[in-house]
Amino acid sequence: MKKSRREKTMDHNSEQPLLDVRNLTKTYSDFQLKDVNLVLPAGTIMGFLGRNGAGKSTTMKAIMDLIKRDEGDIHILGMPMPEEEVAVKEQVGYVGDTPLLNHAWTMERTLQFARQFYPNWNEEAVERNLERFGIAKDKKISELSKGMKVKASLVLAMAHEPKLLLLDEPTSGLDPVVRTEVLEMLLDFVQDESRSVLFSSHITSDVEKIADWVTVLDDGQIVFSEDKESLLDRYRRIVIPSESGERANESPLLFHCQTTAGGYIGYTDRFQQFQRFAKGNWHAERLTLEELFVLLTGRKEE
């Protein structure tokens, strides 16, 4: 029987990952990316979450060898970077934080230029995606809106049928309709389970909608990297009325306990265990990914 996407992410290390980043470190005078580890198997969408300035773009650029790392190992489709850079980039679609498009060119001229670098260029897929996004070939890049420029960059990134998409803030600044179109395209991309997406974002709702796996980066370091559903299953907000006979708020399974007008609020990352042993009157509330992000990093999305 064919595995669901969640079952594949639960079996996260069972096969060679499409992206394997080990101990990636990059130091600047005012910022350090430290010991970043990412493992992305086939058929998975990983949301790379963190507020602006957390180090997401630095990580993406280091993976693509656009900046030189200080330490660490990077393998894409089992091939080391940058030693196999040409072969790797034939299998990777990349959209950076600032799409590199010549504003004086038309979309057709842009496609003609890009086509010569990729032996696996799929003209049929290009035409299909242009139609899907409503991009006219005779339009100059300068005449496209911000949302359309992102779509044009995605058309280019997917034109050579890559196995891996690396997207740096692809939905940032877009209206909800365009964001939804982009997210749907990413879901379609991984349907055959042989391809994967790593997309960075500070928009937690986008990550919650489509990601199988969530990795949070804060101040240059990984806070957690875990299957999204397992992560959200483990955490709960526990609400305890003040009249509760048992002081459930004193449980060692709770953290960040606070006194409220009606009693107590605490959080647990071992909800199943808490259920078995907690006594008294209490109820649990499931957290959204944004609430969990704020809880564990102390940073609200921007």
N, C-alpha and C positions, 0 to 999 in steps of 0.2 A: 504493500500500500504506500502511496506517495506521502511523504512527510509534509505536514503543514509548515509554514514559515516559522511559527513559534517552536515547534519541535526541533527544527534545524538549529535555531538559536540556543535552545536548551543543550544541544549536543555541540557546543561552541568550538571545541577543540578536537573534533573527531576526524578532521581531514585537513589537508593543506589549505590554509587561509589564502584569500586573494590579497590581503594586506596584512603584513606582520611587522609591527614597529616595536623595537626593543630598546629601552633606556635612552630614548632620544633626548639630547641635551643641547641647548643653544643659549649662550650667555651674551647679553648686551650690557652696556654701562648701567642701565636703569631697569633691567628686566632679565629674568632667567626662566627659560623653559627647562624643567628638570625631570629627568627619568620618566619620560612619557612612554607608556606601553599601550599599544592598540592591536587587537587581533580581530580581523573581519573575515568571516567565512563566506562562502558563496551563498547566494540567495538571501542576503541580509541587508537591511537598511539600518545603518548606525547613525543616530543623531548625536552630533558632537556639540555639546551644549556648554555655554559659558557666556558671561556678559562681554561686552566690547572691551578689548584690552586684556582678556584672560590668556591669550596665546594661541587661539585657534588658527588664525592666519599664518602665524609663524610655523605652527606644526604642519599645516598644509603645504606651505612653500618648501619646508625642509623635506617632506615626503617626495615632492616633485623635483628636488635638488635645485630649486630656484634660489635658495640660500644654503650655504654650507653649514652643516651641523658640526658641533664640537665633539660629540660622542654619540654612540648608538648605532644600531643596525636596522636597515629597512629592506624588506623583501616584498616585492609585488609580483603576484602570480608565481611565487617561488624564485624569482630572479632578484639578485642583489642590486640595489641602487647605490651609487650611480654607475656601477660597472656595466650593467646591461640597460643603460638608459634608453637607447634607441628602440630595442625590442620591447621594453616596458611601455614606453609612451605610445607604441602602436596599439596597445591594449588598454590604455587609460584615457578617459575623457576628463578634462580639467576645466573648471570655471573658477577663476580667482575672485578675490574680493572686488577687484576693478576689472570688468570685462575688457579684454584687449581687442578692440574693434577699430578699424580705420573709418572714421566718420565721413570721410570724403568718398568712400566706395559705396556702391550699391550692394545689396545682399547677394546678388548674382556674382559680382566681382569678388566678393569676400569668399564665397563658396569655391569659385574657380581657383583662387589662390591656395586655399586650404587643401583642396582635393589632391594636389600634386605631392603632398607629404605622406599620404596614407594609402597603402596598397589595398586595404580592406574597405575602401570608401563604398558606401551603399547609397546610390543615387535614388533608389526607390524609397528608402527610409527617409532621406532628406526631403523628398517631395511630400511624403506623407506627413512629416512633422511641420513643414512649412504650411501645409493646408490646415493642419490641426490648430496651429497657433495664429493663423491668419496673417502670415508675413508675405508680402509681395516682393518678388525678386528684384523688381525695378526700383524699390524704395532705397534711398540713401540711408545709411546708418544714422546720420545726423537727424533724419526725419522721424526716427523711431522714438517712442516714449521709453522711459526707464524700464517699464515692465516688458516692452517688446524687445529691448536690447538684451534683457536677461533671457528671454525666450530664444532670441537669435543665437546667443552664446550656447544655449543648451542644444539647439539644432546642430551647431558645429561640433560640440563635444560628443554627440551621439552619432555623427555621420559615418564614422569608421567602425561602428559596431563594437565598441569597447566592452571589456569584461568588467571594468571598474570605473565608476564615476566618483570624482572628488570635487565637491562643490562647496565653495566658501561663501557662506551667507547668501544662498541663491534667492531667498524670499524676503530679504531685508528691504524695507521701504516700499514694498509692493502692496497694492490694494488687495482686499480679501479674495476677490474673484480671480485675479491673476495668481495669487498665492495658491489657491485651490487647484488651478490648472497645472501649475508646476509640480505640486505634490502628487497629483494624479499621474502625471507623466513618470515620476520616479517609481510609483507603485507598479505601473505597467512595465517598467524597465527590468524589474527583478522577478517577474512572474515565472520565467523559465528556470529559476533557481540556480543558474550558472553564473549570474552576474550580481554585483553588489554595489551599494552606494554608501559613501561616507559624506554626510553633509553637515557642515557646521552651522550653528545658529545661536542667537540669543533669544529666539522666540519659542518658548517652551511649548506652546499650543501646537505649533507645526510639528515638533518632534513627537509629541504625544499622539498626534493623528496617525503617523505613518511608520515610525521607527520600531524595529524589533528590539534593538539594543540601544542603550543610552550610556554615553560616556560624558562625564562632566569634568571640565577643566576649570580650575580657579587659581588665579595668580600663578600660572605656569605649571601647575601640578594637577595630576589626576585625582579627583575626589572619589569617584567610583566609576566602574564600568561594568554594566550588568544587563541581563535580559530585562526589558522594560516591565513585562507583566509580573515576573518574579519580584522585581524591585518594588512595584506598587502593591503587591500582595503582602510583602513583609512589613511595610510601614502602616501605622494607623495613628490617628489622633484619638486619645482616650479621654472621654468627658465623664467626670465623677461628681455627682451632686454633693453638696456640703452635708446633707443629712444621711449620707451613706454610712452605715454602721461600721463597715470595714474600711480602713485607710488604704484603698487600692493605689492611691498616689504614692505610697511609700514603697511600692514594688521596685525591686532592683531592675526590672525589665523596662522601666519607664525612664525617660530623660526629658530635660527641658520642662519640668513641671512648673506650673504657674497657678497662683490663686486667682480665682475670678469671683465675680459677684455671686454666682450660683454654686460655686464649689471649686473644682480643680480641673485643669487641663494638662495632660502630659502626652508624650509620644513614645511609641515603641517600634523597634525594628525587628521584633520577634513576636509578631502578633499571634501566631498559632500557639506558641508557648504561653503567652500571656493569657489567652483564652482558657487554657487548661487550668491555670493556677490562681487567677485573680478571683477574689470574692467580693461580695457586696453589690451595690447598685452602680452600674457604669454602662456606658455604651460607646461603640467605636465608630469612627468616621474615616472613610477612605480618603486619601490625599490625592490631589491632582499632581501632575508632574511639576507644575510651577510651585505649588506649595512645598513639595519635597525638595526642590532645588533651593528654595529660600531657607528651608529648615536646615539643610546640610551645609550651605555655603554662607548663609547670612546675607546673601545678595539678591535683590529683586531684579527681575529682567527689566531691561530699559525699553 
